[in-house]
Amino acid sequence: MNPFLVITYILSVTSFLCLIRIVRGPTHFDRLIGLNLMVLNITVIIAAQAVYYQRYVYFDVALVYAILGYISVIAISKYLTGRELHK
Amino acid sequence: MIIIANLFIGSGLFFMVFGVLGLLIFPDLYTRLHPAGKAGTAGVLSIFVGLIIYSGFTPLSLRIILIALFIVITSPVASHAIARGAIESGIKPWEANKK
């Protein structure tokens, strides 16, 4: 069995499970943790597909996706710091 | 060589799957942050090492190394920012047998 397809299938299932945590997290920071892990999962999926199809363009997509996920997590956590929204 | 790459990819998938399971079943924000950080660095890095061994020394593997370096630098920073924001906005850590 092709290992790139195994990576794609298993990480699709785990990113869906992260989506469950995003939907039913009790606080906003739980949703942020789920978002961070889901971005990493999808980055690994894109990199595996790029190695499988030998396309260089997908690596730029993966790098930009990782940068955008990091910046969004930092910005949202800075925005939520010090606000008692969880009560 | 392919066996070594498959070993790295298998261990990375192990870390990712159990990190996401811990993210689902742990009781608190701070305990959930722990498996998420482990899956974010260890799992992603070992899958990337497996992909590098697969693709050999090509421009493709240089780009994988670039993405891996970026994730190594930024994933602990993101986890630390989430934990700091949570503890400054007053979320109490979970304790067993507290009730």
N, CA and C atoms of all chains as a GROMACS GRO file, in nm:
protein
  558
    1MET      N    1   0.085  -0.119   0.000
    1MET     CA    2   0.000   0.000   0.000
    1MET      C    3   0.088   0.124   0.000
    2ASN      N    4   0.043   0.224  -0.071
    2ASN     CA    5   0.121   0.346  -0.086
    2ASN      C    6   0.120   0.426   0.044
    3PRO      N    7   0.237   0.461   0.099
    3PRO     CA    8   0.237   0.531   0.228
    3PRO      C    9   0.182   0.673   0.221
    4PHE      N   10   0.190   0.736   0.103
    4PHE     CA   11   0.135   0.873   0.093
    4PHE      C   12  -0.016   0.871   0.103
    5LEU      N   13  -0.077   0.768   0.043
    5LEU     CA   14  -0.223   0.757   0.054
    5LEU      C   15  -0.263   0.722   0.196
    6VAL      N   16  -0.180   0.640   0.267
    6VAL     CA   17  -0.210   0.608   0.407
    6VAL      C   18  -0.205   0.735   0.492
    7ILE      N   19  -0.101   0.819   0.469
    7ILE     CA   20  -0.091   0.948   0.541
    7ILE      C   21  -0.214   1.033   0.513
    8THR      N   22  -0.255   1.039   0.385
    8THR     CA   23  -0.369   1.124   0.350
    8THR      C   24  -0.498   1.078   0.417
    9TYR      N   25  -0.524   0.945   0.414
    9TYR     CA   26  -0.648   0.896   0.474
    9TYR      C   27  -0.650   0.916   0.624
   10ILE      N   28  -0.541   0.875   0.693
   10ILE     CA   29  -0.542   0.881   0.839
   10ILE      C   30  -0.548   1.026   0.888
   11LEU      N   31  -0.472   1.115   0.823
   11LEU     CA   32  -0.473   1.254   0.870
   11LEU      C   33  -0.601   1.326   0.832
   12SER      N   34  -0.672   1.280   0.727
   12SER     CA   35  -0.805   1.338   0.703
   12SER      C   36  -0.899   1.304   0.818
   13VAL      N   37  -0.894   1.177   0.865
   13VAL     CA   38  -0.980   1.138   0.977
   13VAL      C   39  -0.944   1.216   1.103
   14THR      N   40  -0.812   1.233   1.131
   14THR     CA   41  -0.775   1.304   1.253
   14THR      C   42  -0.807   1.453   1.245
   15SER      N   43  -0.801   1.512   1.124
   15SER     CA   44  -0.839   1.653   1.118
   15SER      C   45  -0.989   1.669   1.136
   16PHE      N   46  -1.067   1.568   1.096
   16PHE     CA   47  -1.211   1.574   1.125
   16PHE      C   48  -1.236   1.564   1.275
   17LEU      N   49  -1.157   1.480   1.346
   17LEU     CA   50  -1.173   1.470   1.491
   17LEU      C   51  -1.136   1.603   1.559
   18CYS      N   52  -1.034   1.674   1.506
   18CYS     CA   53  -1.002   1.807   1.557
   18CYS      C   54  -1.119   1.902   1.536
   19LEU      N   55  -1.192   1.884   1.426
   19LEU     CA   56  -1.310   1.968   1.400
   19LEU      C   57  -1.417   1.944   1.506
   20ILE      N   58  -1.428   1.818   1.556
   20ILE     CA   59  -1.522   1.791   1.666
   20ILE      C   60  -1.484   1.873   1.789
   21ARG      N   61  -1.351   1.880   1.819
   21ARG     CA   62  -1.309   1.959   1.936
   21ARG      C   63  -1.335   2.107   1.913
   22ILE      N   64  -1.321   2.153   1.789
   22ILE     CA   65  -1.349   2.294   1.761
   22ILE      C   66  -1.497   2.324   1.784
   23VAL      N   67  -1.586   2.230   1.745
   23VAL     CA   68  -1.728   2.257   1.759
   23VAL      C   69  -1.771   2.256   1.905
   24ARG      N   70  -1.728   2.156   1.984
   24ARG     CA   71  -1.781   2.144   2.118
   24ARG      C   72  -1.682   2.180   2.228
   25GLY      N   73  -1.579   2.261   2.198
   25GLY     CA   74  -1.490   2.302   2.304
   25GLY      C   75  -1.559   2.396   2.401
   26PRO      N   76  -1.539   2.379   2.532
   26PRO     CA   77  -1.611   2.466   2.625
   26PRO      C   78  -1.562   2.610   2.623
   27THR      N   79  -1.432   2.633   2.610
   27THR     CA   80  -1.382   2.770   2.604
   27THR      C   81  -1.330   2.799   2.464
   28HIS      N   82  -1.294   2.925   2.441
   28HIS     CA   83  -1.242   2.961   2.310
   28HIS      C   84  -1.101   2.910   2.288
   29PHE      N   85  -1.028   2.890   2.399
   29PHE     CA   86  -0.890   2.844   2.383
   29PHE      C   87  -0.884   2.698   2.342
   30ASP      N   88  -0.985   2.618   2.383
   30ASP     CA   89  -0.996   2.481   2.332
   30ASP      C   90  -1.013   2.481   2.181
   31ARG      N   91  -1.094   2.574   2.133
   31ARG     CA   92  -1.113   2.584   1.988
   31ARG      C   93  -0.983   2.623   1.919
   32LEU      N   94  -0.904   2.708   1.987
   32LEU     CA   95  -0.776   2.746   1.927
   32LEU      C   96  -0.679   2.628   1.919
   33ILE      N   97  -0.678   2.544   2.024
   33ILE     CA   98  -0.591   2.425   2.021
   33ILE      C   99  -0.630   2.333   1.907
   34GLY      N  100  -0.762   2.312   1.890
   34GLY     CA  101  -0.809   2.229   1.780
   34GLY      C  102  -0.773   2.288   1.645
   35LEU      N  103  -0.782   2.421   1.633
   35LEU     CA  104  -0.748   2.488   1.506
   35LEU      C  105  -0.600   2.471   1.472
   36ASN      N  106  -0.514   2.486   1.575
   36ASN     CA  107  -0.369   2.473   1.555
   36ASN      C  108  -0.334   2.333   1.506
   37LEU      N  109  -0.391   2.231   1.572
   37LEU     CA  110  -0.359   2.093   1.535
   37LEU      C  111  -0.417   2.058   1.397
   38MET      N  112  -0.534   2.116   1.364
   38MET     CA  113  -0.593   2.087   1.233
   38MET      C  114  -0.511   2.149   1.121
   39VAL      N  115  -0.458   2.268   1.144
   39VAL     CA  116  -0.370   2.332   1.044
   39VAL      C  117  -0.246   2.248   1.020
   40LEU      N  118  -0.186   2.193   1.128
   40LEU     CA  119  -0.067   2.109   1.111
   40LEU      C  120  -0.100   1.982   1.033
   41ASN      N  121  -0.217   1.920   1.065
   41ASN     CA  122  -0.258   1.800   0.992
   41ASN      C  123  -0.271   1.827   0.843
   42ILE      N  124  -0.335   1.939   0.808
   42ILE     CA  125  -0.360   1.966   0.666
   42ILE      C  126  -0.229   2.002   0.597
   43THR      N  127  -0.134   2.066   0.670
   43THR     CA  128  -0.002   2.094   0.612
   43THR      C  129   0.071   1.964   0.576
   44VAL      N  130   0.063   1.865   0.667
   44VAL     CA  131   0.129   1.737   0.639
   44VAL      C  132   0.062   1.666   0.521
   45ILE      N  133  -0.072   1.677   0.511
   45ILE     CA  134  -0.142   1.616   0.398
   45ILE      C  135  -0.096   1.678   0.266
   46ILE      N  136  -0.085   1.811   0.264
   46ILE     CA  137  -0.043   1.877   0.139
   46ILE      C  138   0.100   1.840   0.103
   47ALA      N  139   0.189   1.829   0.203
   47ALA     CA  140   0.328   1.791   0.174
   47ALA      C  141   0.336   1.649   0.121
   48ALA      N  142   0.255   1.557   0.179
   48ALA     CA  143   0.257   1.418   0.130
   48ALA      C  144   0.207   1.410  -0.013
   49GLN      N  145   0.101   1.487  -0.044
   49GLN     CA  146   0.050   1.488  -0.182
   49GLN      C  147   0.152   1.546  -0.277
   50ALA      N  148   0.230   1.646  -0.230
   50ALA     CA  149   0.332   1.707  -0.317
   50ALA      C  150   0.443   1.608  -0.348
   51VAL      N  151   0.484   1.528  -0.248
   51VAL     CA  152   0.586   1.428  -0.276
   51VAL      C  153   0.530   1.318  -0.367
   52TYR      N  154   0.401   1.286  -0.349
   52TYR     CA  155   0.341   1.179  -0.428
   52TYR      C  156   0.330   1.217  -0.575
   53TYR      N  157   0.287   1.341  -0.601
   53TYR     CA  158   0.271   1.384  -0.740
   53TYR      C  159   0.391   1.455  -0.797
   54GLN      N  160   0.497   1.479  -0.715
   54GLN     CA  161   0.620   1.549  -0.759
   54GLN      C  162   0.591   1.689  -0.812
   55ARG      N  163   0.507   1.763  -0.742
   55ARG     CA  164   0.477   1.901  -0.780
   55ARG      C  165   0.542   1.995  -0.680
   56TYR      N  166   0.616   2.094  -0.730
   56TYR     CA  167   0.680   2.189  -0.640
   56TYR      C  168   0.582   2.294  -0.586
   57VAL      N  169   0.474   2.318  -0.661
   57VAL     CA  170   0.384   2.427  -0.625
   57VAL      C  171   0.312   2.398  -0.494
   58TYR      N  172   0.284   2.268  -0.470
   58TYR     CA  173   0.211   2.232  -0.348
   58TYR      C  174   0.290   2.265  -0.223
   59PHE      N  175   0.425   2.267  -0.233
   59PHE     CA  176   0.504   2.302  -0.114
   59PHE      C  177   0.486   2.448  -0.078
   60ASP      N  178   0.474   2.534  -0.179
   60ASP     CA  179   0.447   2.675  -0.149
   60ASP      C  180   0.311   2.690  -0.085
   61VAL      N  181   0.213   2.611  -0.133
   61VAL     CA  182   0.080   2.614  -0.072
   61VAL      C  183   0.089   2.570   0.074
   62ALA      N  184   0.166   2.464   0.101
   62ALA     CA  185   0.178   2.414   0.238
   62ALA      C  186   0.247   2.516   0.328
   63LEU      N  187   0.351   2.582   0.276
   63LEU     CA  188   0.423   2.681   0.357
   63LEU      C  189   0.334   2.800   0.389
   64VAL      N  190   0.260   2.848   0.289
   64VAL     CA  191   0.172   2.962   0.312
   64VAL      C  192   0.060   2.925   0.408
   65TYR      N  193   0.010   2.799   0.398
   65TYR     CA  194  -0.096   2.756   0.489
   65TYR      C  195  -0.046   2.749   0.632
   66ALA      N  196   0.080   2.699   0.650
   66ALA     CA  197   0.136   2.693   0.785
   66ALA      C  198   0.158   2.832   0.842
   67ILE      N  199   0.206   2.926   0.758
   67ILE     CA  200   0.228   3.064   0.806
   67ILE      C  201   0.096   3.129   0.845
   68LEU      N  202  -0.008   3.110   0.761
   68LEU     CA  203  -0.138   3.172   0.792
   68LEU      C  204  -0.199   3.113   0.918
   69GLY      N  205  -0.184   2.980   0.938
   69GLY     CA  206  -0.236   2.919   1.060
   69GLY      C  207  -0.166   2.970   1.184
   70TYR      N  208  -0.034   2.984   1.177
   70TYR     CA  209   0.042   3.035   1.291
   70TYR      C  210   0.002   3.179   1.324
   71ILE      N  211  -0.008   3.263   1.218
   71ILE     CA  212  -0.042   3.403   1.243
   71ILE      C  213  -0.183   3.417   1.299
   72SER      N  214  -0.276   3.333   1.248
   72SER     CA  215  -0.414   3.344   1.298
   72SER      C  216  -0.422   3.297   1.442
   73VAL      N  217  -0.348   3.190   1.478
   73VAL     CA  218  -0.352   3.143   1.617
   73VAL      C  219  -0.295   3.248   1.711
   74ILE      N  220  -0.181   3.310   1.672
   74ILE     CA  221  -0.120   3.412   1.757
   74ILE      C  222  -0.214   3.533   1.770
   75ALA      N  223  -0.275   3.575   1.659
   75ALA     CA  224  -0.361   3.694   1.664
   75ALA      C  225  -0.485   3.669   1.747
   76ILE      N  226  -0.548   3.550   1.730
   76ILE     CA  227  -0.671   3.526   1.806
   76ILE      C  228  -0.641   3.509   1.955
   77SER      N  229  -0.526   3.446   1.989
   77SER     CA  230  -0.496   3.430   2.131
   77SER      C  231  -0.458   3.565   2.193
   78LYS      N  232  -0.392   3.655   2.116
   78LYS     CA  233  -0.366   3.790   2.168
   78LYS      C  234  -0.497   3.866   2.187
   79TYR      N  235  -0.593   3.842   2.095
   79TYR     CA  236  -0.721   3.912   2.105
   79TYR      C  237  -0.801   3.865   2.226
   80LEU      N  238  -0.792   3.734   2.255
   80LEU     CA  239  -0.874   3.679   2.363
   80LEU      C  240  -0.808   3.693   2.500
   81THR      N  241  -0.680   3.736   2.505
   81THR     CA  242  -0.611   3.742   2.634
   81THR      C  243  -0.669   3.852   2.721
   82GLY      N  244  -0.701   3.816   2.844
   82GLY     CA  245  -0.752   3.915   2.938
   82GLY      C  246  -0.899   3.943   2.928
   83ARG      N  247  -0.969   3.878   2.835
   83ARG     CA  248  -1.114   3.896   2.827
   83ARG      C  249  -1.181   3.773   2.884
   84GLU      N  250  -1.274   3.792   2.976
   84GLU     CA  251  -1.336   3.677   3.041
   84GLU      C  252  -1.459   3.636   2.963
   85LEU      N  253  -1.435   3.580   2.845
   85LEU     CA  254  -1.547   3.540   2.759
   85LEU      C  255  -1.600   3.403   2.793
   86HIS      N  256  -1.525   3.328   2.879
   86HIS     CA  257  -1.563   3.189   2.900
   86HIS      C  258  -1.670   3.174   3.005
   87LYS      N  259  -1.712   3.283   3.071
   87LYS     CA  260  -1.812   3.267   3.176
   87LYS      C  261  -1.952   3.288   3.121
   88MET      N  262   1.615   0.128   0.277
   88MET     CA  263   1.592   0.273   0.287
   88MET      C  264   1.442   0.304   0.297
   89ILE      N  265   1.364   0.230   0.217
   89ILE     CA  266   1.219   0.251   0.221
   89ILE      C  267   1.162   0.202   0.354
   90ILE      N  268   1.227   0.097   0.411
   90ILE     CA  269   1.181   0.047   0.540
   90ILE      C  270   1.201   0.153   0.649
   91ILE      N  271   1.316   0.223   0.644
   91ILE     CA  272   1.342   0.329   0.744
   91ILE      C  273   1.241   0.442   0.728
   92ALA      N  274   1.213   0.480   0.603
   92ALA     CA  275   1.115   0.587   0.580
   92ALA      C  276   0.977   0.545   0.628
   93ASN      N  277   0.942   0.418   0.605
   93ASN     CA  278   0.811   0.371   0.653
   93ASN      C  279   0.805   0.370   0.805
   94LEU      N  280   0.919   0.338   0.870
   94LEU     CA  281   0.922   0.342   1.017
   94LEU      C  282   0.898   0.484   1.068
   95PHE      N  283   0.967   0.582   1.006
   95PHE     CA  284   0.948   0.721   1.049
   95PHE      C  285   0.803   0.765   1.028
   96ILE      N  286   0.747   0.730   0.910
   96ILE     CA  287   0.610   0.773   0.881
   96ILE      C  288   0.512   0.705   0.976
   97GLY      N  289   0.538   0.576   1.009
   97GLY     CA  290   0.449   0.505   1.101
   97GLY      C  291   0.453   0.564   1.241
   98SER      N  292   0.574   0.600   1.288
   98SER     CA  293   0.581   0.660   1.422
   98SER      C  294   0.516   0.798   1.423
   99GLY      N  295   0.529   0.873   1.313
   99GLY     CA  296   0.464   1.002   1.306
   99GLY      C  297   0.313   0.991   1.306
  100LEU      N  298   0.260   0.890   1.234
  100LEU     CA  299   0.114   0.871   1.235
  100LEU      C  300   0.067   0.827   1.373
  101PHE      N  301   0.148   0.746   1.442
  101PHE     CA  302   0.117   0.707   1.580
  101PHE      C  303   0.102   0.830   1.669
  102PHE      N  304   0.203   0.921   1.661
  102PHE     CA  305   0.198   1.042   1.742
  102PHE      C  306   0.077   1.127   1.708
  103MET      N  307   0.048   1.141   1.578
  103MET     CA  308  -0.064   1.227   1.539
  103MET      C  309  -0.197   1.170   1.588
  104VAL      N  310  -0.217   1.037   1.566
  104VAL     CA  311  -0.346   0.977   1.602
  104VAL      C  312  -0.368   0.984   1.753
  105PHE      N  313  -0.263   0.950   1.832
  105PHE     CA  314  -0.286   0.952   1.976
  105PHE      C  315  -0.288   1.095   2.032
  106GLY      N  316  -0.222   1.189   1.964
  106GLY     CA  317  -0.235   1.328   2.005
  106GLY      C  318  -0.376   1.380   1.985
  107VAL      N  319  -0.438   1.342   1.872
  107VAL     CA  320  -0.575   1.388   1.848
  107VAL      C  321  -0.672   1.317   1.943
  108LEU      N  322  -0.646   1.189   1.976
  108LEU     CA  323  -0.731   1.121   2.074
  108LEU      C  324  -0.720   1.188   2.211
  109GLY      N  325  -0.597   1.228   2.250
  109GLY     CA  326  -0.581   1.300   2.376
  109GLY      C  327  -0.649   1.435   2.372
  110LEU      N  328  -0.646   1.500   2.258
  110LEU     CA  329  -0.717   1.627   2.242
  110LEU      C  330  -0.868   1.608   2.261
  111LEU      N  331  -0.918   1.490   2.222
  111LEU     CA  332  -1.062   1.469   2.236
  111LEU      C  333  -1.102   1.429   2.377
  112ILE      N  334  -1.021   1.345   2.447
  112ILE     CA  335  -1.073   1.285   2.570
  112ILE      C  336  -1.016   1.344   2.697
  113PHE      N  337  -0.920   1.438   2.691
  113PHE     CA  338  -0.865   1.489   2.817
  113PHE      C  339  -0.960   1.591   2.879
  114PRO      N  340  -0.954   1.609   3.011
  114PRO     CA  341  -1.062   1.684   3.079
  114PRO      C  342  -1.048   1.834   3.077
  115ASP      N  343  -0.932   1.891   3.044
  115ASP     CA  344  -0.910   2.032   3.071
  115ASP      C  345  -0.834   2.095   2.955
  116LEU      N  346  -0.828   2.228   2.954
  116LEU     CA  347  -0.755   2.298   2.849
  116LEU      C  348  -0.605   2.272   2.858
  117TYR      N  349  -0.550   2.280   2.978
  117TYR     CA  350  -0.405   2.266   2.992
  117TYR      C  351  -0.360   2.123   2.968
  118THR      N  352  -0.442   2.025   3.007
  118THR     CA  353  -0.407   1.886   2.977
  118THR      C  354  -0.427   1.855   2.829
  119ARG      N  355  -0.519   1.927   2.763
  119ARG     CA  356  -0.535   1.906   2.619
  119ARG      C  357  -0.421   1.968   2.540
  120LEU      N  358  -0.361   2.071   2.597
  120LEU     CA  359  -0.251   2.139   2.527
  120LEU      C  360  -0.128   2.050   2.518
  121HIS      N  361  -0.113   1.959   2.613
  121HIS     CA  362   0.006   1.873   2.616
  121HIS      C  363   0.012   1.775   2.499
  122PRO      N  364  -0.090   1.690   2.474
  122PRO     CA  365  -0.080   1.603   2.355
  122PRO      C  366  -0.087   1.680   2.224
  123ALA      N  367  -0.151   1.797   2.225
  123ALA     CA  368  -0.154   1.875   2.100
  123ALA      C  369  -0.015   1.925   2.064
  124GLY      N  370   0.062   1.968   2.166
  124GLY     CA  371   0.198   2.012   2.138
  124GLY      C  372   0.288   1.898   2.094
  125LYS      N  373   0.269   1.779   2.156
  125LYS     CA  374   0.350   1.664   2.116
  125LYS      C  375   0.320   1.622   1.974
  126ALA      N  376   0.190   1.619   1.939
  126ALA     CA  377   0.155   1.582   1.801
  126ALA      C  378   0.203   1.689   1.705
  127GLY      N  379   0.203   1.815   1.750
  127GLY     CA  380   0.243   1.922   1.660
  127GLY      C  381   0.391   1.922   1.629
  128THR      N  382   0.476   1.881   1.721
  128THR     CA  383   0.619   1.880   1.688
  128THR      C  384   0.668   1.741   1.651
  129ALA      N  385   0.648   1.642   1.739
  129ALA     CA  386   0.708   1.510   1.716
  129ALA      C  387   0.645   1.439   1.597
  130GLY      N  388   0.511   1.442   1.588
  130GLY     CA  389   0.445   1.372   1.480
  130GLY      C  390   0.476   1.432   1.345
  131VAL      N  391   0.463   1.564   1.336
  131VAL     CA  392   0.488   1.631   1.208
  131VAL      C  393   0.633   1.615   1.166
  132LEU      N  394   0.726   1.627   1.262
  132LEU     CA  395   0.868   1.616   1.226
  132LEU      C  396   0.904   1.478   1.178
  133SER      N  397   0.851   1.371   1.244
  133SER     CA  398   0.892   1.239   1.198
  133SER      C  399   0.828   1.205   1.064
  134ILE      N  400   0.706   1.254   1.038
  134ILE     CA  401   0.649   1.232   0.904
  134ILE      C  402   0.731   1.306   0.799
  135PHE      N  403   0.780   1.428   0.832
  135PHE     CA  404   0.861   1.502   0.735
  135PHE      C  405   0.995   1.435   0.711
  136VAL      N  406   1.055   1.376   0.817
  136VAL     CA  407   1.181   1.304   0.798
  136VAL      C  408   1.160   1.182   0.707
  137GLY      N  409   1.046   1.113   0.725
  137GLY     CA  410   1.014   1.002   0.636
  137GLY      C  411   0.999   1.046   0.491
  138LEU      N  412   0.932   1.163   0.471
  138LEU     CA  413   0.916   1.212   0.333
  138LEU      C  414   1.050   1.253   0.272
  139ILE      N  415   1.140   1.310   0.356
  139ILE     CA  416   1.272   1.348   0.304
  139ILE      C  417   1.351   1.225   0.261
  140ILE      N  418   1.344   1.116   0.342
  140ILE     CA  419   1.415   0.994   0.305
  140ILE      C  420   1.356   0.936   0.176
  141TYR      N  421   1.224   0.946   0.160
  141TYR     CA  422   1.163   0.899   0.036
  141TYR      C  423   1.213   0.975  -0.086
  142SER      N  424   1.215   1.110  -0.075
  142SER     CA  425   1.240   1.187  -0.197
  142SER      C  426   1.387   1.205  -0.225
  143GLY      N  427   1.478   1.166  -0.132
  143GLY     CA  428   1.620   1.178  -0.160
  143GLY      C  429   1.668   1.322  -0.154
  144PHE      N  430   1.789   1.348  -0.207
  144PHE     CA  431   1.844   1.483  -0.201
  144PHE      C  432   1.809   1.559  -0.329
  145THR      N  433   1.691   1.618  -0.326
  145THR     CA  434   1.640   1.693  -0.441
  145THR      C  435   1.595   1.830  -0.392
  146PRO      N  436   1.560   1.924  -0.480
  146PRO     CA  437   1.498   2.050  -0.435
  146PRO      C  438   1.368   2.030  -0.359
  147LEU      N  439   1.298   1.919  -0.387
  147LEU     CA  440   1.177   1.885  -0.312
  147LEU      C  441   1.207   1.869  -0.164
  148SER      N  442   1.316   1.796  -0.132
  148SER     CA  443   1.347   1.771   0.010
  148SER      C  444   1.396   1.899   0.078
  149LEU      N  445   1.459   1.990   0.002
  149LEU     CA  446   1.498   2.118   0.062
  149LEU      C  447   1.374   2.197   0.105
  150ARG      N  448   1.269   2.191   0.024
  150ARG     CA  449   1.147   2.263   0.063
  150ARG      C  450   1.081   2.196   0.183
  151ILE      N  451   1.088   2.061   0.189
  151ILE     CA  452   1.033   1.995   0.308
  151ILE      C  453   1.110   2.038   0.432
  152ILE      N  454   1.243   2.052   0.420
  152ILE     CA  455   1.324   2.095   0.535
  152ILE      C  456   1.285   2.236   0.577
  153LEU      N  457   1.254   2.323   0.480
  153LEU     CA  458   1.210   2.460   0.510
  153LEU      C  459   1.080   2.460   0.591
  154ILE      N  460   0.981   2.380   0.545
  154ILE     CA  461   0.854   2.374   0.618
  154ILE      C  462   0.874   2.314   0.757
  155ALA      N  463   0.961   2.211   0.768
  155ALA     CA  464   0.985   2.148   0.898
  155ALA      C  465   1.050   2.246   0.995
  156LEU      N  466   1.146   2.327   0.945
  156LEU     CA  467   1.209   2.427   1.032
  156LEU      C  468   1.106   2.530   1.080
  157PHE      N  469   1.020   2.572   0.988
  157PHE     CA  470   0.918   2.669   1.028
  157PHE      C  471   0.826   2.612   1.135
  158ILE      N  472   0.786   2.484   1.120
  158ILE     CA  473   0.694   2.425   1.218
  158ILE      C  474   0.764   2.405   1.351
  159VAL      N  475   0.893   2.366   1.348
  159VAL     CA  476   0.968   2.349   1.473
  159VAL      C  477   0.977   2.481   1.550
  160ILE      N  478   0.996   2.591   1.476
  160ILE     CA  479   1.007   2.720   1.546
  160ILE      C  480   0.871   2.765   1.597
  161THR      N  481   0.766   2.752   1.516
  161THR     CA  482   0.641   2.820   1.551
  161THR      C  483   0.541   2.740   1.631
  162SER      N  484   0.548   2.606   1.630
  162SER     CA  485   0.444   2.531   1.701
  162SER      C  486   0.454   2.546   1.854
  163PRO      N  487   0.574   2.542   1.916
  163PRO     CA  488   0.579   2.568   2.060
  163PRO      C  489   0.541   2.711   2.096
  164VAL      N  490   0.570   2.806   2.006
  164VAL     CA  491   0.531   2.945   2.032
  164VAL      C  492   0.379   2.959   2.036
  165ALA      N  493   0.311   2.889   1.943
  165ALA     CA  494   0.165   2.895   1.940
  165ALA      C  495   0.106   2.831   2.065
  166SER      N  496   0.162   2.715   2.108
  166SER     CA  497   0.112   2.650   2.229
  166SER      C  498   0.132   2.739   2.351
  167HIS      N  499   0.248   2.804   2.359
  167HIS     CA  500   0.276   2.891   2.472
  167HIS      C  501   0.185   3.013   2.472
  168ALA      N  502   0.155   3.066   2.354
  168ALA     CA  503   0.065   3.183   2.348
  168ALA      C  504  -0.075   3.145   2.391
  169ILE      N  505  -0.121   3.025   2.351
  169ILE     CA  506  -0.255   2.980   2.393
  169ILE      C  507  -0.260   2.963   2.544
  170ALA      N  508  -0.157   2.898   2.603
  170ALA     CA  509  -0.159   2.873   2.747
  170ALA      C  510  -0.150   3.003   2.825
  171ARG      N  511  -0.070   3.099   2.778
  171ARG     CA  512  -0.055   3.226   2.848
  171ARG      C  513  -0.185   3.306   2.842
  172GLY      N  514  -0.247   3.307   2.724
  172GLY     CA  515  -0.375   3.376   2.713
  172GLY      C  516  -0.482   3.315   2.800
  173ALA      N  517  -0.482   3.180   2.811
  173ALA     CA  518  -0.583   3.114   2.893
  173ALA      C  519  -0.563   3.146   3.040
  174ILE      N  520  -0.436   3.145   3.084
  174ILE     CA  521  -0.416   3.166   3.228
  174ILE      C  522  -0.429   3.312   3.264
  175GLU      N  523  -0.412   3.403   3.167
  175GLU     CA  524  -0.434   3.544   3.199
  175GLU      C  525  -0.581   3.583   3.193
  176SER      N  526  -0.662   3.503   3.122
  176SER     CA  527  -0.804   3.535   3.123
  176SER      C  528  -0.878   3.455   3.229
  177GLY      N  529  -0.805   3.391   3.321
  177GLY     CA  530  -0.868   3.342   3.442
  177GLY      C  531  -0.928   3.204   3.437
  178ILE      N  532  -0.878   3.116   3.349
  178ILE     CA  533  -0.929   2.980   3.348
  178ILE      C  534  -0.849   2.899   3.449
  179LYS      N  535  -0.918   2.836   3.545
  179LYS     CA  536  -0.850   2.760   3.649
  179LYS      C  537  -0.807   2.624   3.596
  180PRO      N  538  -0.686   2.576   3.635
  180PRO     CA  539  -0.646   2.441   3.596
  180PRO      C  540  -0.732   2.335   3.664
  181TRP      N  541  -0.743   2.221   3.597
  181TRP     CA  542  -0.828   2.112   3.644
  181TRP      C  543  -0.760   2.039   3.756
  182GLU      N  544  -0.835   1.998   3.859
  182GLU     CA  545  -0.780   1.915   3.965
  182GLU      C  546  -0.869   1.794   3.983
  183ALA      N  547  -0.806   1.677   4.009
  183ALA     CA  548  -0.883   1.556   4.034
  183ALA      C  549  -0.939   1.562   4.175
  184ASN      N  550  -1.057   1.505   4.191
  184ASN     CA  551  -1.126   1.494   4.320
  184ASN      C  552  -1.149   1.629   4.384
  185LYS      N  553  -1.180   1.728   4.301
  185LYS     CA  554  -1.196   1.862   4.356
  185LYS      C  555  -1.336   1.883   4.414
  186LYS      N  556  -1.434   1.818   4.350
  186LYS     CA  557  -1.572   1.841   4.394
  186LYS      C  558  -1.596   1.783   4.533
   0.00000   0.00000   0.00000
